């Protein structure tokens, strides 16, 4: 009670990766995609150094719905939850197969659950990989999507070719298979959705799915200019709701040189909020360039200011 926050953004997908989720998904279970969702398993017995981890029957262990537990606890203290989702989906459309949690070159993923997956040379070859290294989770998902959408024959590499039939199908499947299951399951217990890798999202399908099951949920995409804050995805027609409802507000990471830990390059987000029109920001703003990519501090000028033009959708 009387907490200083009313909203919190929490990952339903595992960070920026679209290949793991904090809640069970029946399609991943059906496809035998191992360790992609939480299980009640003794990690003292099954570790990356235990070869039995790759073959143990995970179906004998109960699923754990971490995200459901979090929603329950947040509701008790009246904090609304915005679900963070990685729009690149299980195919890892942005980062590629080698970044998936169960690829042998993914050092973090392999040590945090990827070792449950059999990514041996023989298994990879059976999944159509040209080498002895692959991500079984990605390969199984892409294969199923290709079959489901009647893309035959298919070339796995086409998953990463912009607007190829396979990539279009993968984006559609992310919205209508992965996302829709969770949106329908949780309903209005989720207050909104924040989609990372917004450029890889089929926004039309995502919008339709969310409005179908949770019409009041707010939506934002991490895609477009960061500073000043603005509406990067305004409605395309007057009266249309097909847009983002809040700015994604992605901070610029600390980087040596132009954005050190004691720097102030994200200060523009504060100035944007202070310059907003009754809390609203618009597409048209000056300066119009993305200051998050500036190589010198733009806020040192005495006459610096942010101004919005009240036109179109806020």
N, C-alpha and C positions, 0 to 999 in steps of 0.2 A: 504494500500500500504506500502511496505517496512516493513512488520511485521517480527519479529524474528522467526516465525514459518511458516511451509508450510503444516504440517499435524496436525490433531487433532483426537483423538479417542473419540467417543461419543456413548453412549448406544442406540442401537435400541431396544434391550430388556431392561427391567428395572433392571439395575444393574446385579448382579449375578443370579437373578431369571429369569427363562425361561417362567414364567407364565403370564407376563405382557409386553406390548410393547408400544413404543411411536408413533405408527402409527396403524390405524385401520386394522384389518384383517378379510376378509369376512367369513372365516371358524369359527372364534370365535363368530361372530355375528350369523351365521347360527345355531350354537350349543347352543346359549343362554348363553354363558359364559359371565357373567356380570362383568363390570368394569375392563376388561382385557386390554382395549385400551382407549385412552382419549376421553372424551365427554365434550361438551360445556354446563356445568351444574352449577347452582348456589349452591355452597357448603355451603352457609349460611343457605339455606333452608333444605338441605339434609346433615345430619351429622350422626355420629355414635350413637348419642343419640335419633335420630328420627327413630322410628320403620317403618315409611313409606319408608325409604330408601331401604329396602329389597324388596319392591314390586313395586316401581315406575317404569313406563314404560320408560326405557332408550332409546328406539327407537325414542321417541319424541324429543330427543336432538341431535343436530348435532355432527358428529364426528369431532375430531380435529387431524390433522396430524402434530404433533409436530416435528417429524423427517424431514418431507418435508420442513417445515418452516426453520429448522436449515440448511439444505442443501442449500436452497436458499440464506440465509444470508451469509453462509461461501463462497459461490461462488462469492459473491459481493466483498469479500476481498481476493480472490484467495487462500483460505485455503482449502486443500483437506481433505475429511472426511473419516476416517476408522470407520466402524460400529462395535461396540462391540456387540457380541451376546452370550447369555448363551446357550451352546450346550446341557445342560440337558433338555431343552425344557419344554413345558407345563406340562409334567408329573413330573417335578422336580426329575429327575432320580438320581441326586447326593444328594440333601438335603432332599428329601422325602416329602410326602404329607403334613405333619404337618408344613412344612416351607412355604407352599403356602400362597399367600396373603389373601385368603378368608377362611383359616382354623381358627377356633376360638382361637387356641393356638398361632397363629402368631400375637403377640401384635402390631408389627409395621405395618404389612399388613392390619390388621383389621381397624386400625385408619387412613390408607391412601387409602381407597377405598374398602377394603374387606367387609365393612359393607353394601355395596350395594348387596351383595350376600346372598341368603337365605340358611344359613347353619344350619337350625334348625334340630332337631332330626328326624322329619318325612321326611324332604327332604333328609337327609343323608341316611336314611334307604331305601328310594326309589331309591337311587343311588347305593345301594348294600353295604353300609358301615356296618361293624359289630357292631359299637358303634354309639352314638349320636353325635360324632364329625367327621367332614370330610371337605375336600375341594371340593365344587361342581365343580370348574373349572377343577381341576385335574381329578375328577371322570368322568365328561362329555367327556373330551378329550380322556382318556384311553378307555372308552366305545366305542366312535366313531372309534378310531383306530382299536380296536379289531374287530368291525363289518366290517370296510372297508377292512381289510386284512384277513377276513374270519377266525378269531381265535375264534372258538366256540366249546364248552363253554370256557370262559376264567376266570382266577383267577386274580383279581386286584393286589394281592401281587406279582404276577409274573413280574409286571412292574419293580420291583427292584431286580429281580434275574438275575445275569449276563448271558447274551446270551440266555435267554429264548426266545421263539418265540414272546412273547408279547413285551419284551424289544427291540428285533431286529426290530419289526414292528414300535415301537415308534421312534426309531432312524431314520428309513427310512422315516417315516411321518414328522419328524422334518425337514429333508433335502428337501423333495419333496412337502410338503404342506406348512409348516410355512416359511422356508427360501426361497423357490423358488418364492413364491408370492412377497416377498420384493425385491429379486434380480431382477426379471423381471420388477417390478414397477419402481425401481429407476435407473436401468441400470448403465451406467458409471458415474452417478452423485456420486456414491460411489466409492472411490478409493481403498478400501480394506476392509477386514473383519478380526476381531480378535475374535477368539472363545474361551471363557472361558470354563472350564470343558472339555478340549479337549479329555480326555480319554473316554468321553461319546458320542463322535461324530462318525458318520459314515463318515469317511473322504473321502472315494471313492465317495459317493453320493453327499456330500457337494462340492467336487471339480468339479464333473460333472455339477451340477446345476449352480455354479458360472461361470464356463468357458462357459457354454451355453449362458448365458445372459450378461455376463460382462467379456469377455476374458482377459482384461488387469488388472483386480482387483488383488491385492496382498492378500495373505492368511497366517494367523499364528494361531497356536493352543497353548493354555495355558496347556501344557502337557510336562513333562520332566524336566531335570535339569535347574536351573535358573542361577547359577554362577559357572564357567565362562559362558558367553553367548555362545551358540552353535546352530548348526542345529540339533534339536531333531527329525526331521522327514525328513531325506534325501530321495531322489528319490530311489525307489527300483530297478530300472533298468536304464541303461545308456540312456540318452536322454529323460527320462520320466519327465513330469511336475508335476506328482502327489506327491507333497511335500509342505512344507511351504516356503513362499517367504521371510519372515523376522522372526527374532527371537522374541519370545513373550515377553521377557524382563520383567517378572513380579517381581516387587520389593518385598523384604521380609518385611512383616509388622513389625512395632515397637512392640517389645515384652519385657516385663520386664525381666531383667537379661541379656541374651546373645545378645539382640538387642534393647537397650534403645534408646530413641529419639535422644540422642547425640552420638550414636554409628555409626560405619562405615561399617556395614556388607554388605551394598549395593555398597560399593566402588568398589567391583569386577566388577560391570557392567561398570564403567568408565574405569577401567584397561582393560577390554575386548575390549571395543571400541578402546582404544589407541593401543592395541596389534593386532587388526584385520589386515588382509591382504588387503590393499586398500579398507577397509570398509566391507570386507566379513569375516564371521566367519564360521567355518566348524564343522563337527561332531567330529573329532578327535582333542582334546585339552588337554593340561596339565596345571594344575592338572585336572584329569578327574572326580573326585568326586564333588558332588554338595555342594559348599561352603555356600549356603544359609541356609543349615541345620547344619552348624558348631556350636559347643558349646563353642568355644573360638575364638578369633579374629585371622584369618589366615594371615592377612596382616602385622603383626608386625615383621615377619621374614625378615631379611635384604636381603636374597636371593630370596624372593618371586617374581615370574613372571608368566605370562600367555603366552603360546605359542601354535599356531595353526599349524596343519599339512595340507598343501594344497593338499587335496585329496578328490575326490568325489564331491558332490554338496555343494556349499556354502550356 
